[in-house]
């Protein structure tokens, strides 16, 4: 009986360790065009989700290219562009503004598997975006 309890405890510890390990994302993992499939605003009261039809109509995407450039397109128009670096599960984005100045902020990657990624911004205007790689 003691052997079984120790075995179960070891299994639980092993599963906890495996579940706690997240894949560190690299720039190479990100290269390509990622189409938005869901846009949420979890900190709004009540939390908001952009209707799928509206999202489809705007065809937003984020594109990561070699040279570590990033651009966001919404409704066929360039919404934002800049450079990025990756640190584990964070994309550190340095946006180039219209006047040539820059601002930096992180995107936290909360899920990354197969060709689907969920990334989030933090703060009061937080958003959570689900994207699928083309």
C-alpha positions as CSV (number, residue, x, y, z in Angstrom):
1,X,0.0,0.0,0.0
2,X,2.9,2.4,0.8
3,X,4.5,1.6,-2.5
4,X,1.2,2.5,-4.4
5,X,1.0,5.8,-2.5
6,X,4.6,6.7,-3.3
7,X,4.0,5.7,-7.0
8,X,0.9,7.9,-7.2
9,X,2.8,10.8,-5.6
10,X,5.7,10.5,-8.0
11,X,3.2,10.4,-11.0
12,X,1.5,13.5,-9.7
13,X,4.8,15.3,-9.3
14,X,5.8,14.3,-12.8
15,X,2.6,15.5,-14.3
16,X,2.8,18.8,-12.5
17,X,6.4,19.4,-13.8
18,X,5.4,18.5,-17.4
19,X,2.3,20.7,-17.2
20,X,4.3,23.6,-15.8
21,X,6.8,23.5,-18.6
22,X,5.9,25.9,-21.4
23,X,7.5,25.9,-24.8
24,X,9.8,28.9,-25.2
25,X,8.8,30.6,-28.4
26,X,11.5,31.7,-30.8
27,X,11.4,34.3,-33.5
28,X,11.5,31.5,-36.1
29,X,8.3,30.0,-34.6
30,X,6.6,33.4,-35.3
31,X,7.7,34.1,-38.8
32,X,4.7,34.3,-41.1
33,X,1.2,35.7,-41.4
34,X,-1.2,35.1,-38.5
35,X,-4.9,35.8,-39.0
36,X,-7.1,36.9,-36.2
37,X,-9.8,34.5,-35.3
38,X,-10.9,36.0,-31.9
39,X,-10.5,39.3,-30.2
40,X,-11.4,39.7,-26.6
41,X,-11.3,42.5,-24.1
42,X,-11.3,40.6,-20.8
43,X,-11.0,43.7,-18.5
44,X,-14.0,45.5,-19.9
45,X,-17.1,45.5,-17.8
46,X,-18.7,43.3,-18.9
47,X,-15.9,41.5,-20.8
48,X,-16.2,42.0,-24.5
49,X,-15.6,39.8,-27.6
50,X,-15.6,41.2,-31.1
51,X,-18.4,39.5,-33.1
52,X,-17.0,36.9,-35.5
53,X,-18.7,38.6,-38.5
54,X,-17.1,42.0,-37.8
55,X,-13.7,40.3,-37.4
56,X,-14.1,38.4,-40.7
57,X,-15.0,41.6,-42.4
58,X,-11.9,43.5,-41.2
59,X,-9.5,40.6,-42.0
60,X,-7.0,41.6,-39.4
61,X,-3.6,39.9,-39.2
62,X,-0.2,40.2,-37.6
63,X,2.9,39.4,-39.6
64,X,6.3,38.6,-38.3
65,X,9.2,38.7,-40.9
66,X,12.9,37.9,-40.9
67,X,14.8,40.9,-39.7
68,X,12.4,40.7,-36.7
69,X,9.9,43.2,-38.2
70,X,6.3,43.1,-37.1
71,X,3.3,44.7,-38.8
72,X,-0.4,44.7,-37.9
73,X,-3.0,45.1,-40.6
74,X,-6.7,45.9,-40.0
75,X,-9.3,46.4,-42.7
76,X,-6.5,46.3,-45.4
77,X,-4.7,49.3,-43.7
78,X,-1.4,49.2,-41.9
79,X,-2.4,49.7,-38.2
80,X,1.0,49.4,-36.6
81,X,4.6,48.4,-37.4
82,X,7.9,48.0,-35.7
83,X,10.4,45.4,-34.5
84,X,10.2,42.6,-32.0
85,X,12.3,40.3,-29.9
86,X,11.2,37.2,-28.1
87,X,12.0,36.3,-24.5
88,X,10.5,33.0,-23.5
89,X,6.7,33.5,-23.7
90,X,6.9,37.3,-24.3
91,X,7.0,39.2,-27.5
92,X,8.6,42.5,-26.8
93,X,7.3,44.9,-29.4
94,X,8.9,48.3,-30.3
95,X,6.3,50.2,-32.3
96,X,7.4,52.9,-34.6
97,X,5.0,55.8,-34.4
98,X,4.0,58.2,-37.2
99,X,6.4,60.9,-35.9
100,X,9.3,58.5,-35.9
101,X,9.4,58.0,-32.1
102,X,8.9,54.6,-30.6
103,X,7.1,53.0,-27.7
104,X,7.7,49.5,-26.3
105,X,5.3,47.0,-24.7
106,X,5.1,43.3,-24.3
107,X,2.6,40.8,-25.7
108,X,2.3,37.8,-23.3
109,X,1.9,34.5,-25.2
110,X,-0.6,32.5,-23.1
111,X,-0.9,29.6,-25.6
112,X,1.2,28.4,-28.5
113,X,0.5,25.0,-30.1
114,X,0.3,23.8,-33.6
115,X,-0.6,26.8,-35.8
116,X,-2.6,28.6,-33.1
117,X,-1.4,31.3,-30.7
118,X,-3.1,33.4,-28.1
119,X,-1.3,36.5,-27.0
120,X,-2.4,39.2,-24.6
121,X,-1.6,42.8,-23.7
122,X,-1.8,43.9,-20.1
123,X,-3.3,46.9,-18.4
124,X,-6.7,48.5,-18.3
125,X,-7.1,48.3,-22.1
126,X,-6.0,44.7,-22.1
127,X,-6.8,42.5,-25.1
128,X,-6.5,38.8,-25.8
129,X,-6.1,37.8,-29.4
130,X,-6.3,34.3,-30.9
131,X,-4.5,34.0,-34.2
132,X,-4.0,31.1,-36.7
133,X,-0.9,30.9,-38.9
134,X,-1.4,30.8,-42.7
